[in-house]
Amino acid sequence: MKSKVEIIPSTLIYHELIGLEIKVIRSTNPSLTGTRGRVINETKNMLIVENSKSRELKIPKADSEILFRIPAELSEKGRRSDMLVKIQGNLLLSQPENRIKNIKKLRKWG
């Protein structure tokens, strides 16, 4: 049986972000502020988000503030409701595969 990967606020930046719902709280592009959607892809500098109208939007990570919704089933054991976590986009600036590798280092030493 495959074990569930738990996401806690302090380690969210090391996890896979694809599939999570977001809301852009602040962006250098004012037209992106308030954007909501689901992360469908990620690059070193961008989050690719699909909004409710099935439109793909590119959200720059740099100088953005993003609110992530972590579903209860992915969050800490015993949680019955979704968690909202605010992240500074600059913390996500990295190739996703390299950022995700760092969680293994944290678990080894943590």
N, CA, C and O atoms as a GROMACS GRO file, in nm:
protein
  440
    1MET      N    1   0.084  -0.119   0.000
    1MET     CA    2   0.000   0.000   0.000
    1MET      C    3   0.088   0.125   0.000
    1MET      O    4   0.184   0.133   0.077
    2LYS      N    5   0.057   0.219  -0.084
    2LYS     CA    6   0.134   0.342  -0.096
    2LYS      C    7   0.104   0.433   0.023
    2LYS      O    8  -0.013   0.455   0.057
    3SER      N    9   0.210   0.484   0.086
    3SER     CA   10   0.188   0.572   0.201
    3SER      C   11   0.157   0.714   0.155
    3SER      O   12   0.204   0.760   0.051
    4LYS      N   13   0.077   0.781   0.235
    4LYS     CA   14   0.038   0.918   0.206
    4LYS      C   15   0.150   1.014   0.246
    4LYS      O   16   0.209   0.999   0.354
    5VAL      N   17   0.179   1.110   0.161
    5VAL     CA   18   0.279   1.211   0.193
    5VAL      C   19   0.208   1.327   0.261
    5VAL      O   20   0.121   1.391   0.203
    6GLU      N   21   0.247   1.353   0.385
    6GLU     CA   22   0.185   1.463   0.459
    6GLU      C   23   0.254   1.594   0.426
    6GLU      O   24   0.376   1.600   0.410
    7ILE      N   25   0.174   1.698   0.418
    7ILE     CA   26   0.227   1.832   0.395
    7ILE      C   27   0.195   1.915   0.518
    7ILE      O   28   0.080   1.924   0.560
    8ILE      N   29   0.298   1.976   0.574
    8ILE     CA   30   0.277   2.068   0.685
    8ILE      C   31   0.325   2.206   0.640
    8ILE      O   32   0.410   2.216   0.551
    9PRO      N   33   0.272   2.313   0.698
    9PRO     CA   34   0.307   2.447   0.650
    9PRO      C   35   0.457   2.474   0.642
    9PRO      O   36   0.503   2.540   0.549
   10SER      N   37   0.533   2.425   0.737
   10SER     CA   38   0.677   2.455   0.738
   10SER      C   39   0.754   2.384   0.628
   10SER      O   40   0.868   2.423   0.598
   11THR      N   41   0.697   2.281   0.567
   11THR     CA   42   0.768   2.209   0.460
   11THR      C   43   0.697   2.218   0.325
   11THR      O   44   0.737   2.150   0.231
   12LEU      N   45   0.595   2.300   0.314
   12LEU     CA   46   0.521   2.310   0.188
   12LEU      C   47   0.612   2.346   0.070
   12LEU      O   48   0.593   2.295  -0.040
   13ILE      N   49   0.710   2.432   0.093
   13ILE     CA   50   0.796   2.476  -0.017
   13ILE      C   51   0.881   2.364  -0.074
   13ILE      O   52   0.938   2.379  -0.182
   14TYR      N   53   0.890   2.252  -0.006
   14TYR     CA   54   0.968   2.138  -0.055
   14TYR      C   55   0.882   2.032  -0.125
   14TYR      O   56   0.936   1.935  -0.178
   15HIS      N   57   0.752   2.049  -0.125
   15HIS     CA   58   0.662   1.948  -0.179
   15HIS      C   59   0.620   1.978  -0.322
   15HIS      O   60   0.642   2.087  -0.375
   16GLU      N   61   0.562   1.879  -0.383
   16GLU     CA   62   0.500   1.892  -0.515
   16GLU      C   63   0.384   1.989  -0.502
   16GLU      O   64   0.300   1.974  -0.414
   17LEU      N   65   0.378   2.089  -0.590
   17LEU     CA   66   0.272   2.190  -0.583
   17LEU      C   67   0.161   2.164  -0.684
   17LEU      O   68   0.052   2.219  -0.672
   18ILE      N   69   0.190   2.081  -0.784
   18ILE     CA   70   0.090   2.052  -0.888
   18ILE      C   71  -0.031   1.986  -0.822
   18ILE      O   72  -0.018   1.890  -0.747
   19GLY      N   73  -0.148   2.040  -0.853
   19GLY     CA   74  -0.272   1.988  -0.798
   19GLY      C   75  -0.328   2.072  -0.685
   19GLY      O   76  -0.446   2.060  -0.651
   20LEU      N   77  -0.245   2.156  -0.625
   20LEU     CA   78  -0.292   2.240  -0.515
   20LEU      C   79  -0.365   2.362  -0.568
   20LEU      O   80  -0.331   2.417  -0.673
   21GLU      N   81  -0.466   2.405  -0.494
   21GLU     CA   82  -0.540   2.527  -0.529
   21GLU      C   83  -0.466   2.646  -0.468
   21GLU      O   84  -0.413   2.638  -0.357
   22ILE      N   85  -0.464   2.757  -0.543
   22ILE     CA   86  -0.395   2.877  -0.496
   22ILE      C   87  -0.480   3.001  -0.516
   22ILE      O   88  -0.577   3.002  -0.592
   23LYS      N   89  -0.439   3.105  -0.446
   23LYS     CA   90  -0.490   3.240  -0.471
   23LYS      C   91  -0.370   3.333  -0.463
   23LYS      O   92  -0.292   3.327  -0.368
   24VAL      N   93  -0.354   3.418  -0.564
   24VAL     CA   94  -0.244   3.514  -0.566
   24VAL      C   95  -0.286   3.633  -0.480
   24VAL      O   96  -0.383   3.703  -0.511
   25ILE      N   97  -0.212   3.655  -0.373
   25ILE     CA   98  -0.244   3.765  -0.281
   25ILE      C   99  -0.178   3.894  -0.328
   25ILE      O  100  -0.236   4.002  -0.319
   26ARG      N  101  -0.055   3.881  -0.380
   26ARG     CA  102   0.019   3.998  -0.428
   26ARG      C  103   0.107   3.955  -0.543
   26ARG      O  104   0.165   3.846  -0.540
   27SER      N  105   0.119   4.039  -0.645
   27SER     CA  106   0.203   4.011  -0.760
   27SER      C  107   0.256   4.142  -0.815
   27SER      O  108   0.195   4.248  -0.798
   28THR      N  109   0.371   4.134  -0.883
   28THR     CA  110   0.424   4.253  -0.948
   28THR      C  111   0.334   4.295  -1.064
   28THR      O  112   0.337   4.410  -1.108
   29ASN      N  113   0.254   4.200  -1.113
   29ASN     CA  114   0.154   4.229  -1.216
   29ASN      C  115   0.019   4.242  -1.146
   29ASN      O  116  -0.041   4.140  -1.110
   30PRO      N  117  -0.030   4.363  -1.125
   30PRO     CA  118  -0.155   4.383  -1.050
   30PRO      C  119  -0.274   4.307  -1.106
   30PRO      O  120  -0.367   4.274  -1.031
   31SER      N  121  -0.275   4.278  -1.236
   31SER     CA  122  -0.388   4.206  -1.293
   31SER      C  123  -0.393   4.060  -1.247
   31SER      O  124  -0.496   3.994  -1.261
   32LEU      N  125  -0.283   4.009  -1.191
   32LEU     CA  126  -0.282   3.871  -1.141
   32LEU      C  127  -0.324   3.862  -0.994
   32LEU      O  128  -0.360   3.754  -0.947
   33THR      N  129  -0.320   3.974  -0.923
   33THR     CA  130  -0.362   3.974  -0.784
   33THR      C  131  -0.509   3.934  -0.775
   33THR      O  132  -0.594   3.988  -0.844
   34GLY      N  133  -0.536   3.836  -0.689
   34GLY     CA  134  -0.671   3.784  -0.674
   34GLY      C  135  -0.699   3.661  -0.760
   34GLY      O  136  -0.804   3.598  -0.746
   35THR      N  137  -0.607   3.626  -0.848
   35THR     CA  138  -0.624   3.510  -0.934
   35THR      C  139  -0.634   3.384  -0.849
   35THR      O  140  -0.558   3.365  -0.754
   36ARG      N  141  -0.730   3.298  -0.884
   36ARG     CA  142  -0.748   3.170  -0.817
   36ARG      C  143  -0.742   3.059  -0.920
   36ARG      O  144  -0.777   3.079  -1.036
   37GLY      N  145  -0.699   2.945  -0.876
   37GLY     CA  146  -0.698   2.830  -0.965
   37GLY      C  147  -0.620   2.714  -0.908
   37GLY      O  148  -0.581   2.715  -0.791
   38ARG      N  149  -0.598   2.614  -0.993
   38ARG     CA  150  -0.526   2.493  -0.954
   38ARG      C  151  -0.394   2.490  -1.030
   38ARG      O  152  -0.390   2.514  -1.151
   39VAL      N  153  -0.286   2.460  -0.959
   39VAL     CA  154  -0.154   2.451  -1.022
   39VAL      C  155  -0.153   2.327  -1.112
   39VAL      O  156  -0.177   2.215  -1.065
   40ILE      N  157  -0.126   2.348  -1.241
   40ILE     CA  158  -0.123   2.235  -1.333
   40ILE      C  159   0.018   2.207  -1.383
   40ILE      O  160   0.044   2.102  -1.442
   41ASN      N  161   0.110   2.300  -1.361
   41ASN     CA  162   0.249   2.278  -1.399
   41ASN      C  163   0.334   2.382  -1.327
   41ASN      O  164   0.282   2.479  -1.272
   42GLU      N  165   0.464   2.360  -1.329
   42GLU     CA  166   0.554   2.450  -1.260
   42GLU      C  167   0.690   2.450  -1.331
   42GLU      O  168   0.738   2.345  -1.375
   43THR      N  169   0.749   2.566  -1.341
   43THR     CA  170   0.885   2.579  -1.392
   43THR      C  171   0.968   2.646  -1.283
   43THR      O  172   0.918   2.673  -1.174
   44LYS      N  173   1.093   2.672  -1.313
   44LYS     CA  174   1.180   2.736  -1.214
   44LYS      C  175   1.125   2.870  -1.168
   44LYS      O  176   1.136   2.904  -1.050
   45ASN      N  177   1.065   2.946  -1.259
   45ASN     CA  178   1.022   3.082  -1.228
   45ASN      C  179   0.872   3.104  -1.231
   45ASN      O  180   0.826   3.212  -1.193
   46MET      N  181   0.794   3.006  -1.273
   46MET     CA  182   0.650   3.026  -1.291
   46MET      C  183   0.568   2.911  -1.234
   46MET      O  184   0.611   2.796  -1.229
   47LEU      N  185   0.447   2.948  -1.190
   47LEU     CA  186   0.343   2.849  -1.162
   47LEU      C  187   0.242   2.862  -1.275
   47LEU      O  188   0.196   2.972  -1.306
   48ILE      N  189   0.206   2.752  -1.336
   48ILE     CA  190   0.105   2.752  -1.441
   48ILE      C  191  -0.024   2.708  -1.374
   48ILE      O  192  -0.034   2.599  -1.318
   49VAL      N  193  -0.125   2.796  -1.380
   49VAL     CA  194  -0.249   2.776  -1.306
   49VAL      C  195  -0.366   2.772  -1.403
   49VAL      O  196  -0.372   2.850  -1.498
   50GLU      N  197  -0.458   2.681  -1.378
   50GLU     CA  198  -0.582   2.676  -1.456
   50GLU      C  199  -0.692   2.734  -1.369
   50GLU      O  200  -0.717   2.688  -1.258
   51ASN      N  201  -0.758   2.838  -1.422
   51ASN     CA  202  -0.864   2.902  -1.344
   51ASN      C  203  -0.998   2.832  -1.368
   51ASN      O  204  -1.004   2.732  -1.440
   52SER      N  205  -1.104   2.885  -1.310
   52SER     CA  206  -1.236   2.822  -1.318
   52SER      C  207  -1.293   2.822  -1.460
   52SER      O  208  -1.385   2.746  -1.489
   53LYS      N  209  -1.238   2.905  -1.548
   53LYS     CA  210  -1.284   2.910  -1.687
   53LYS      C  211  -1.195   2.826  -1.778
   53LYS      O  212  -1.197   2.842  -1.900
   54SER      N  213  -1.116   2.735  -1.717
   54SER     CA  214  -1.022   2.647  -1.789
   54SER      C  215  -0.919   2.724  -1.869
   54SER      O  216  -0.868   2.676  -1.970
   55ARG      N  217  -0.888   2.843  -1.823
   55ARG     CA  218  -0.785   2.925  -1.888
   55ARG      C  219  -0.655   2.909  -1.811
   55ARG      O  220  -0.653   2.913  -1.688
   56GLU      N  221  -0.545   2.890  -1.886
   56GLU     CA  222  -0.414   2.876  -1.823
   56GLU      C  223  -0.350   3.013  -1.804
   56GLU      O  224  -0.345   3.095  -1.896
   57LEU      N  225  -0.300   3.036  -1.683
   57LEU     CA  226  -0.234   3.162  -1.650
   57LEU      C  227  -0.096   3.132  -1.595
   57LEU      O  228  -0.076   3.034  -1.522
   58LYS      N  229   0.001   3.216  -1.631
   58LYS     CA  230   0.137   3.201  -1.580
   58LYS      C  231   0.157   3.301  -1.468
   58LYS      O  232   0.146   3.422  -1.488
   59ILE      N  233   0.187   3.249  -1.350
   59ILE     CA  234   0.207   3.333  -1.232
   59ILE      C  235   0.356   3.333  -1.200
   59ILE      O  236   0.412   3.227  -1.168
   60PRO      N  237   0.422   3.447  -1.208
   60PRO     CA  238   0.565   3.451  -1.172
   60PRO      C  239   0.581   3.428  -1.022
   60PRO      O  240   0.508   3.485  -0.940
   61LYS      N  241   0.678   3.345  -0.987
   61LYS     CA  242   0.704   3.319  -0.845
   61LYS      C  243   0.770   3.439  -0.778
   61LYS      O  244   0.735   3.476  -0.666
   62ALA      N  245   0.864   3.501  -0.849
   62ALA     CA  246   0.941   3.612  -0.791
   62ALA      C  247   0.849   3.727  -0.752
   62ALA      O  248   0.762   3.768  -0.830
   63ASP      N  249   0.869   3.777  -0.633
   63ASP     CA  250   0.797   3.893  -0.582
   63ASP      C  251   0.646   3.874  -0.579
   63ASP      O  252   0.571   3.972  -0.591
   64SER      N  253   0.600   3.750  -0.564
   64SER     CA  254   0.457   3.722  -0.548
   64SER      C  255   0.434   3.666  -0.409
   64SER      O  256   0.524   3.610  -0.347
   65GLU      N  257   0.313   3.680  -0.362
   65GLU     CA  258   0.270   3.620  -0.237
   65GLU      C  259   0.151   3.532  -0.271
   65GLU      O  260   0.053   3.580  -0.330
   66ILE      N  261   0.158   3.404  -0.235
   66ILE     CA  262   0.059   3.308  -0.282
   66ILE      C  263   0.001   3.234  -0.163
   66ILE      O  264   0.073   3.191  -0.073
   67LEU      N  265  -0.130   3.218  -0.164
   67LEU     CA  266  -0.201   3.143  -0.061
   67LEU      C  267  -0.232   3.005  -0.118
   67LEU      O  268  -0.302   2.993  -0.219
   68PHE      N  269  -0.180   2.900  -0.054
   68PHE     CA  270  -0.203   2.762  -0.097
   68PHE      C  271  -0.307   2.697  -0.008
   68PHE      O  272  -0.307   2.718   0.114
   69ARG      N  273  -0.394   2.619  -0.067
   69ARG     CA  274  -0.492   2.539   0.009
   69ARG      C  275  -0.440   2.396   0.013
   69ARG      O  276  -0.424   2.332  -0.090
   70ILE      N  277  -0.413   2.347   0.135
   70ILE     CA  278  -0.369   2.209   0.152
   70ILE      C  279  -0.490   2.127   0.196
   70ILE      O  280  -0.543   2.149   0.305
   71PRO      N  281  -0.534   2.033   0.112
   71PRO     CA  282  -0.650   1.952   0.148
   71PRO      C  283  -0.624   1.873   0.276
   71PRO      O  284  -0.511   1.831   0.302
   72ALA      N  285  -0.727   1.854   0.355
   72ALA     CA  286  -0.715   1.783   0.483
   72ALA      C  287  -0.650   1.647   0.466
   72ALA      O  288  -0.574   1.604   0.552
   73GLU      N  289  -0.681   1.577   0.355
   73GLU     CA  290  -0.625   1.442   0.338
   73GLU      C  291  -0.475   1.442   0.312
   73GLU      O  292  -0.411   1.337   0.325
   74LEU      N  293  -0.416   1.557   0.276
   74LEU     CA  294  -0.272   1.566   0.256
   74LEU      C  295  -0.201   1.631   0.373
   74LEU      O  296  -0.078   1.628   0.381
   75SER      N  297  -0.277   1.690   0.465
   75SER     CA  298  -0.216   1.764   0.574
   75SER      C  299  -0.189   1.673   0.694
   75SER      O  300  -0.204   1.551   0.686
   76GLU      N  301  -0.150   1.734   0.803
   76GLU     CA  302  -0.112   1.661   0.923
   76GLU      C  303  -0.219   1.563   0.967
   76GLU      O  304  -0.339   1.585   0.948
   77LYS      N  305  -0.174   1.453   1.027
   77LYS     CA  306  -0.267   1.350   1.075
   77LYS      C  307  -0.369   1.411   1.170
   77LYS      O  308  -0.335   1.494   1.255
   78GLY      N  309  -0.492   1.369   1.156
   78GLY     CA  310  -0.596   1.413   1.246
   78GLY      C  311  -0.667   1.541   1.205
   78GLY      O  312  -0.768   1.578   1.265
   79ARG      N  313  -0.616   1.611   1.104
   79ARG     CA  314  -0.682   1.734   1.059
   79ARG      C  315  -0.808   1.699   0.983
   79ARG      O  316  -0.809   1.606   0.903
   80ARG      N  317  -0.914   1.772   1.008
   80ARG     CA  318  -1.041   1.745   0.941
   80ARG      C  319  -1.080   1.854   0.844
   80ARG      O  320  -1.182   1.844   0.775
   81SER      N  321  -1.000   1.959   0.839
   81SER     CA  322  -1.032   2.068   0.746
   81SER      C  323  -0.907   2.108   0.669
   81SER      O  324  -0.794   2.081   0.711
   82ASP      N  325  -0.928   2.173   0.556
   82ASP     CA  326  -0.818   2.219   0.473
   82ASP      C  327  -0.738   2.326   0.548
   82ASP      O  328  -0.792   2.396   0.634
   83MET      N  329  -0.611   2.338   0.514
   83MET     CA  330  -0.527   2.443   0.571
   83MET      C  331  -0.495   2.544   0.462
   83MET      O  332  -0.481   2.508   0.345
   84LEU      N  333  -0.484   2.670   0.499
   84LEU     CA  334  -0.440   2.775   0.409
   84LEU      C  335  -0.302   2.820   0.454
   84LEU      O  336  -0.281   2.853   0.571
   85VAL      N  337  -0.208   2.821   0.359
   85VAL     CA  338  -0.070   2.856   0.391
   85VAL      C  339  -0.023   2.964   0.295
   85VAL      O  340  -0.030   2.948   0.173
   86LYS      N  341   0.024   3.077   0.352
   86LYS     CA  342   0.075   3.188   0.271
   86LYS      C  343   0.225   3.170   0.253
   86LYS      O  344   0.299   3.152   0.350
   87ILE      N  345   0.270   3.175   0.126
   87ILE     CA  346   0.410   3.155   0.093
   87ILE      C  347   0.459   3.272   0.008
   87ILE      O  348   0.389   3.318  -0.083
   88GLN      N  349   0.578   3.320   0.038
   88GLN     CA  350   0.644   3.419  -0.048
   88GLN      C  351   0.699   3.344  -0.169
   88GLN      O  352   0.776   3.249  -0.152
   89GLY      N  353   0.662   3.384  -0.288
   89GLY     CA  354   0.702   3.315  -0.409
   89GLY      C  355   0.852   3.301  -0.426
   89GLY      O  356   0.898   3.205  -0.488
   90ASN      N  357   0.928   3.394  -0.372
   90ASN     CA  358   1.074   3.385  -0.382
   90ASN      C  359   1.129   3.258  -0.318
   90ASN      O  360   1.235   3.210  -0.358
   91LEU      N  361   1.058   3.202  -0.221
   91LEU     CA  362   1.101   3.077  -0.157
   91LEU      C  363   1.085   2.958  -0.250
   91LEU      O  364   1.142   2.851  -0.225
   92LEU      N  365   1.008   2.975  -0.355
   92LEU     CA  366   0.981   2.866  -0.449
   92LEU      C  367   1.070   2.872  -0.572
   92LEU      O  368   1.064   2.784  -0.658
   93LEU      N  369   1.154   2.975  -0.582
   93LEU     CA  370   1.238   2.993  -0.700
   93LEU      C  371   1.345   2.885  -0.706
   93LEU      O  372   1.450   2.895  -0.642
   94SER      N  373   1.318   2.784  -0.783
   94SER     CA  374   1.408   2.672  -0.802
   94SER      C  375   1.341   2.578  -0.899
   94SER      O  376   1.219   2.581  -0.916
   95GLN      N  377   1.421   2.493  -0.962
   95GLN     CA  378   1.358   2.391  -1.044
   95GLN      C  379   1.282   2.299  -0.950
   95GLN      O  380   1.337   2.259  -0.847
   96PRO      N  381   1.158   2.264  -0.982
   96PRO     CA  382   1.076   2.185  -0.891
   96PRO      C  383   1.144   2.057  -0.844
   96PRO      O  384   1.137   2.022  -0.726
   97GLU      N  385   1.211   1.986  -0.935
   97GLU     CA  386   1.273   1.860  -0.897
   97GLU      C  387   1.386   1.881  -0.796
   97GLU      O  388   1.409   1.795  -0.710
   98ASN      N  389   1.457   1.992  -0.804
   98ASN     CA  390   1.563   2.021  -0.707
   98ASN      C  391   1.505   2.061  -0.572
   98ASN      O  392   1.557   2.024  -0.467
   99ARG      N  393   1.398   2.138  -0.575
   99ARG     CA  394   1.333   2.181  -0.450
   99ARG      C  395   1.277   2.061  -0.376
   99ARG      O  396   1.287   2.053  -0.253
  100ILE      N  397   1.218   1.966  -0.449
  100ILE     CA  398   1.157   1.848  -0.388
  100ILE      C  399   1.264   1.758  -0.327
  100ILE      O  400   1.240   1.694  -0.224
  101LYS      N  401   1.381   1.750  -0.388
  101LYS     CA  402   1.490   1.668  -0.334
  101LYS      C  403   1.530   1.714  -0.194
  101LYS      O  404   1.572   1.633  -0.112
  102ASN      N  405   1.516   1.843  -0.167
  102ASN     CA  406   1.557   1.898  -0.038
  102ASN      C  407   1.473   1.845   0.078
  102ASN      O  408   1.520   1.844   0.192
  103ILE      N  409   1.351   1.801   0.054
  103ILE     CA  410   1.268   1.746   0.163
  103ILE      C  411   1.331   1.618   0.215
  103ILE      O  412   1.321   1.588   0.334
  104LYS      N  413   1.395   1.542   0.128
  104LYS     CA  414   1.461   1.419   0.172
  104LYS      C  415   1.576   1.452   0.267
  104LYS      O  416   1.598   1.381   0.365
  105LYS      N  417   1.648   1.560   0.238
  105LYS     CA  418   1.757   1.602   0.326
  105LYS      C  419   1.702   1.644   0.462
  105LYS      O  420   1.759   1.612   0.566
  106LEU      N  421   1.590   1.717   0.461
  106LEU     CA  422   1.529   1.760   0.587
  106LEU      C  423   1.487   1.641   0.670
  106LEU      O  424   1.509   1.639   0.792
  107ARG      N  425   1.426   1.540   0.607
  107ARG     CA  426   1.380   1.423   0.680
  107ARG      C  427   1.497   1.343   0.736
  107ARG      O  428   1.488   1.287   0.845
  108LYS      N  429   1.607   1.338   0.660
  108LYS     CA  430   1.725   1.263   0.705
  108LYS      C  431   1.785   1.327   0.830
  108LYS      O  432   1.824   1.257   0.923
  109TRP      N  433   1.793   1.460   0.831
  109TRP     CA  434   1.856   1.531   0.940
  109TRP      C  435   1.761   1.584   1.046
  109TRP      O  436   1.802   1.624   1.155
  110GLY      N  437   1.629   1.584   1.011
  110GLY     CA  438   1.531   1.646   1.101
  110GLY      C  439   1.474   1.560   1.202
  110GLY      O  440   1.392   1.604   1.282
   0.00000   0.00000   0.00000
